[in-house]
Amino acid sequence: MACLEAPWADETILESEAVPISVPPNSSCIVRGSEVYRLLDRINNGRTPTSVYKARGLESNSLFVVKTYSSEEGVQSSVGEERFERERRIQEALKEGGSDHENILFMHEALTDRHYMIYPFIEGNTLDDLLERDLAFEEVVKVTFSTCLGLIYAHDRGVVHRDIKPANLILGNEGKLKIIDFDIGKCKTTGDLRKTKIAGTPLYEAPEIKLPGISSDQRVDVYSMGVMLYLMLSGEFPFDGNNPDELLENKMKMQYKVPDNTRIPDRFKPVLNKSLQVDRNNRYENIGQFMTDFAVALV
């Protein structure tokens, strides 16, 4: 699998004056919510402003994920508060009216006193893990359709993910794909949250996310889907660079054209070409159009 060897390449970047790394509670800690959760193992080890733990509900005996923006002493920065509030509001928008979707990971509860988000634990692997090998074509098709269906559900509720990438897709052992980590997304109720200027993940983000004065809409998710489909089909990224600025420059300096790559069937090249346009007005207007053309290309 071809990949950029850089620490920033496939990690979410948050732009702010200071984004402290949360000091995690120790593994014997308990968290009290609708039930008592005992923290088991630390899950995330990346350069993120959150601590994510696997936990067990002591009453239900079910496994959960506990995500916190607080320090061990409960100290919370204004940036951490806003990150928690953004994620909480987006999850409420996704669950509005009691609706549900099999390709979205919904929160179990939000604990506002300590800024903890509680999610069901999904046993399985991220797409990032699976991309350590070449995917079977059937897997590419399943991932693409499942992700599109989850995004259509989110977009219909006014939620834009803004960080679609393999690390944010979990394929459960039961066979279902879940989109996770909407915490840098946006919805109708997040417009007042402005302490942190949030960017996506450089390799997958649409170029307009980096441009001043442009409000991101669902077409940024279309772009990320194009990058991810390209990666799954070819094992390579459509653009590269030695740092985020060079990567953005390589995206902006020319209208995207699908290069010759024998691993990408010709019938998918128009889909990639349209989804990866620099000018978002030349992209698919929505994920539904992307999915339709992808389905047509399968015939």
C-alpha positions in Angstrom: 0.0 0.0 0.0 1.6 3.3 -1.1 1.5 5.9 1.6 3.1 9.2 2.5 5.7 8.7 5.3 4.9 11.8 7.3 3.3 12.1 10.8 0.8 14.7 9.6 -0.3 12.8 6.5 -3.2 10.8 7.7 -4.0 12.4 11.0 -6.7 14.9 11.7 -5.2 18.4 12.2 -6.9 20.9 14.5 -5.8 24.5 14.1 -6.0 26.5 17.3 -3.8 28.5 19.6 -3.5 25.6 22.0 -4.9 22.1 21.8 -3.8 20.3 24.9 -3.6 16.5 24.9 -5.9 15.2 27.5 -4.3 13.4 30.4 -6.3 10.1 30.6 -7.8 8.7 33.8 -6.0 5.7 35.1 -7.3 2.3 34.0 -8.9 1.6 37.4 -11.1 4.7 37.1 -14.9 4.5 37.0 -17.2 6.9 35.2 -20.8 7.4 36.4 -23.5 8.0 33.9 -26.8 6.1 33.3 -24.7 3.2 34.7 -21.2 2.9 36.1 -18.5 2.3 33.5 -15.1 0.9 34.4 -12.3 1.9 32.1 -10.3 -1.0 30.7 -7.8 -0.2 28.0 -6.6 3.0 26.2 -7.7 2.7 22.6 -6.2 5.8 20.8 -2.5 6.6 20.8 -2.3 9.2 18.1 -1.7 13.0 18.3 -5.3 13.8 19.2 -6.8 16.1 21.9 -8.9 13.3 23.3 -8.4 10.2 25.4 -10.5 7.2 24.2 -11.0 4.1 26.4 -12.6 0.8 26.1 -14.9 0.4 29.1 -17.4 -2.1 30.6 -20.8 -1.1 32.0 -21.0 -2.8 35.4 -24.8 -3.2 35.3 -25.3 -4.2 31.7 -22.0 -6.0 31.4 -21.8 -4.4 27.9 -18.7 -2.9 26.3 -18.5 0.8 25.6 -16.1 3.5 24.4 -15.5 6.4 26.7 -14.1 9.5 25.0 -13.1 12.4 27.1 -11.7 15.9 26.6 -10.9 16.4 30.3 -7.7 16.0 32.2 -7.2 13.5 35.0 -8.2 16.2 37.5 -11.2 17.2 35.5 -9.6 20.4 34.2 -11.2 21.4 30.9 -9.9 24.0 28.4 -12.3 26.2 26.4 -11.1 24.3 23.3 -11.9 21.0 24.9 -15.3 22.2 26.0 -16.1 23.3 22.5 -14.9 20.0 20.9 -17.2 18.1 23.3 -20.1 20.4 22.7 -19.7 20.1 18.9 -19.7 16.4 19.0 -22.7 16.3 21.4 -24.8 18.6 19.2 -23.9 16.7 16.0 -24.9 13.4 17.7 -28.2 14.9 18.8 -28.8 16.0 15.2 -28.1 12.5 13.9 -30.5 11.0 16.5 -33.3 13.6 16.0 -36.7 12.1 16.1 -35.4 8.9 17.4 -34.1 7.9 14.0 -31.3 5.4 13.5 -29.1 4.1 10.7 -27.0 0.9 10.6 -23.9 2.7 9.1 -23.6 5.4 11.8 -22.2 4.9 15.3 -24.5 6.8 17.6 -23.6 8.0 21.1 -25.0 6.0 24.0 -25.0 9.1 26.2 -23.1 12.4 26.8 -21.9 13.3 30.3 -21.8 17.0 30.4 -20.3 17.4 33.9 -16.9 15.8 32.9 -17.2 16.1 29.1 -17.4 12.4 28.4 -19.0 10.9 25.3 -20.1 7.3 25.7 -20.5 5.0 22.6 -21.2 1.3 22.1 -18.0 -0.6 21.5 -17.7 -2.2 18.1 -15.7 -5.3 17.8 -13.9 -5.3 14.5 -11.3 -3.4 12.4 -11.0 0.0 10.9 -10.7 0.3 7.1 -7.2 1.7 7.8 -6.3 -1.7 9.3 -7.7 -3.6 6.4 -5.8 -1.4 3.9 -2.6 -3.0 5.1 -3.4 -5.6 2.5 -5.1 -5.3 -0.9 -8.8 -5.3 -0.6 -10.9 -7.7 -2.6 -13.1 -5.9 -5.2 -16.2 -7.0 -3.3 -14.9 -5.3 -0.2 -14.3 -2.1 -2.1 -17.9 -2.2 -3.3 -19.3 -2.9 0.2 -17.3 -0.2 1.9 -18.3 2.4 -0.8 -22.0 1.7 -0.7 -22.1 1.5 3.1 -20.2 4.7 3.6 -22.4 6.5 1.0 -25.6 5.3 2.7 -24.4 6.5 6.1 -23.4 9.9 4.7 -26.7 10.3 2.9 -28.4 9.8 6.2 -26.2 12.4 7.9 -26.5 14.9 5.1 -30.2 14.6 5.1 -30.1 15.8 8.7 -27.8 18.7 8.0 -24.6 17.0 9.3 -21.4 17.2 7.3 -18.6 14.8 8.6 -15.6 16.7 7.2 -13.1 13.9 8.1 -14.1 10.9 6.1 -11.1 8.5 5.9 -10.3 4.8 6.5 -9.5 5.4 10.2 -13.0 6.7 10.8 -14.8 3.6 9.3 -15.1 0.5 11.4 -16.1 -2.8 9.9 -17.6 -4.8 12.7 -17.1 -8.6 13.0 -20.8 -9.0 12.2 -20.2 -7.4 8.8 -21.7 -3.9 9.3 -19.7 -0.8 8.6 -20.0 2.2 10.9 -19.0 5.8 10.4 -17.4 7.2 13.5 -15.8 10.4 14.9 -18.1 13.2 13.8 -16.3 15.5 16.3 -15.0 17.9 13.7 -18.1 17.9 11.7 -20.8 20.6 11.4 -24.5 20.9 11.6 -27.2 23.6 11.9 -26.5 24.0 15.6 -22.7 24.3 15.6 -22.4 27.7 13.9 -21.6 29.5 17.2 -18.7 27.2 18.0 -15.7 29.1 16.7 -12.9 28.9 19.3 -11.1 26.2 17.3 -10.6 26.4 13.5 -10.9 22.8 12.5 -9.4 21.3 9.5 -9.7 17.7 8.3 -7.0 15.1 7.5 -4.6 16.5 4.8 -4.6 13.5 2.5 -8.4 13.2 2.4 -9.7 16.7 2.9 -11.2 18.9 0.1 -9.0 21.8 -0.8 -11.6 24.4 0.1 -11.4 23.4 3.8 -8.0 25.3 3.8 -9.2 28.3 2.0 -10.4 31.4 3.9 -14.0 32.6 3.6 -15.5 29.3 2.2 -18.0 27.4 4.3 -17.7 23.7 3.9 -20.7 21.7 2.8 -21.5 18.1 1.9 -19.3 18.3 -1.2 -16.2 18.1 1.1 -17.4 14.6 2.0 -17.8 13.8 -1.7 -14.2 14.8 -2.3 -13.0 12.6 0.6 -15.0 9.7 -0.8 -13.3 10.1 -4.1 -9.8 10.0 -2.4 -10.8 6.9 -0.5 -12.2 5.1 -3.5 -9.0 6.0 -5.5 -7.0 4.6 -2.6 -9.0 1.4 -2.3 -8.8 0.7 -6.1 -5.2 1.6 -6.7 -3.3 1.4 -3.4 -2.1 5.0 -4.0 -3.2 8.5 -3.1 -4.2 10.9 -6.0 -2.0 13.7 -4.6 1.1 13.9 -2.5 3.4 16.4 -0.9 6.1 16.7 1.7 3.9 18.8 4.0 0.3 20.0 4.2 1.0 23.2 2.3 2.8 21.4 -0.6 -0.1 18.8 -0.7 -2.6 21.6 -0.9 -0.6 23.3 -3.7 -0.5 20.1 -5.6 -4.3 19.8 -5.3 -4.9 23.4 -6.4 -2.5 23.9 -9.2 -4.3 21.7 -11.7 -7.7 20.3 -12.3 -7.7 16.7 -11.2 -7.2 14.1 -13.9 -7.1 10.4 -13.2 -3.6 9.3 -14.1 -2.9 6.1 -16.0 -3.1 3.3 -13.5 -3.8 -0.2 -14.6 -5.2 -1.1 -11.2 -8.1 1.4 -11.7 -10.7 0.0 -14.1 -11.6 2.6 -16.8 -15.2 2.5 -15.9 -14.5 4.1 -12.5 -12.3 6.9 -13.8 -15.2 9.3 -14.6 -16.5 8.9 -11.0 -13.1 9.7 -9.6 -12.6 12.6 -12.0 -15.9 14.2 -11.0 -15.5 13.7 -7.3 -12.0 15.0 -7.1 -12.5 18.3 -8.9 -10.7 21.3 -7.3 -13.7 23.5 -7.9 -16.5 22.1 -5.8 -19.1 23.4 -8.2 -17.7 20.9 -10.7 -18.1 17.9 -8.3 -21.1 15.8 -7.6 -23.6 18.0 -5.7 -24.2 15.2 -3.2 -23.2 11.7 -2.1 -26.4 10.2 -3.7 -25.1 11.3 -7.2 -21.7 9.8 -6.4 -23.3 6.5 -5.3 -25.5 6.4 -8.4 -22.6 6.8 -10.9 -20.5 4.3 -8.9 -23.4 1.8 -9.1 -23.8 2.4 -12.9 -20.0 1.8 -13.3 -20.5 -1.6 -11.7 -22.9 -2.8 -14.4 
